[in-house]
Structures are given as C-alpha cells and as structure tokens.
Amino acid sequence: MRPRKPNWSTEQKLLLVQLVKARREDLLTGRHSCREIATNRRWAWDEIAEEISTAHPDVPRTGKECERHWFVELAKAKELMLTHRSHTGHISPVTKVVLEILKLQRKEADFKDRTEEDNTTFEEEEEPQEEMKYVPTALAPIINIELPVNHTNDMSRLENAPMSPPCSPSPSAEKRDLEISVLRRQERVLQLQEEYYSLKIKHLKARMLMDL
C-alpha cells in the first residue's frame, strides 16, 4: 500500500492558486470536450506541478493532484460567496486569490458578451437596406425679367417679381444622413473591438512573462 502524501501546506496552496491565476486562460477556459484544449490543459497542470515540486522538493506533486486541490479551494471560495462571508469574516490568503480569479473571470465573460453583442449589431447593420427610390421634384418655373436700358423702374420691377417656392428636401440628403449614422455605429464597434484585442494582447504578454 502506497504511503499517503502529507497534506497541502499553506505555502503550496498559495503557490498553486497564484500559478492558476497567471495561467487561467489555459486552465479555466474552453470546452472540456475539445481534445486539443484538454491536452493543453493537462500540460499546463503538469507544468504547475513541476514548479510546485521544484519549490517544495520534500513533497512533490503531480498535475492531477494540483487539479484536484484547485477544485477543493474553488469550492471553498464559492461557499464563502454563497454565505456572504467573503465581505465580513476572516479570509485566508489562498481564498482571497481564488476570489480574485472568479472576479476576473466574471469581468472577462461580461466583456466578451458585450463584444459579441456589438458584433451582432454590426452584422445586422451590414445587411442590405431597402433601396430608396428617387422621386424628382417639380422645378419652379424660371422667370425671365428683361431689364431695359436706362429704365427708371428697374429696381421696382425686380422687387415686385414673384419669388420661386422653396425646394423640398431631396431624398438623397436623407439617404446620406442615414449612411452617416450607420458609419458612426460601425466606428463605435471597431473601437470596442480594438479595446478587446488590446486587452487580449496584455494577457498574452503577461502569460509569456510567467513562462519565462
């Protein structure tokens, strides 16, 4: 019968959750049924176990052990959230880090949902719009006024000449205003996409630094 390993020390627990926080994109995202993601996740747990074993060679850990104990600490943190004790009672440093991870996951999920919603709106606006038919408006008659040379009543005739009625707004102007409105919405969607990819790049850089 194999001897049972010692329980996890506080130092090992803290190192475990800190490593999970640094590599949460590899460990806590993606579908479990995807074979490629599952394989990458297994490698990530093995690498975490290697780092813990290097830091604490007296009690080496395996990737499966690290994964199992992560779920133990995760269950503790969720229980605190359900009982509302995370704001009042004493919280261990390990549980604090787990709560931070849960908050980060929630923020990232909300940001992803907003981005997908904006993309959906952008696609709907890209659908072909009903073509607006141009209806030409009747032009006001042109009045020719002859100005005889050296006539004393030239100015009075010009003042008394009938004024042409104002032209109604052209349908092309309404179509142009509609296109400008659509372009402004598209510009807003592109700005949100730029913020999302900027945040993604920061996460990737942070993960590369941790790997170094």
Disulfide bonds with the S-S distance in Angstrom:
none
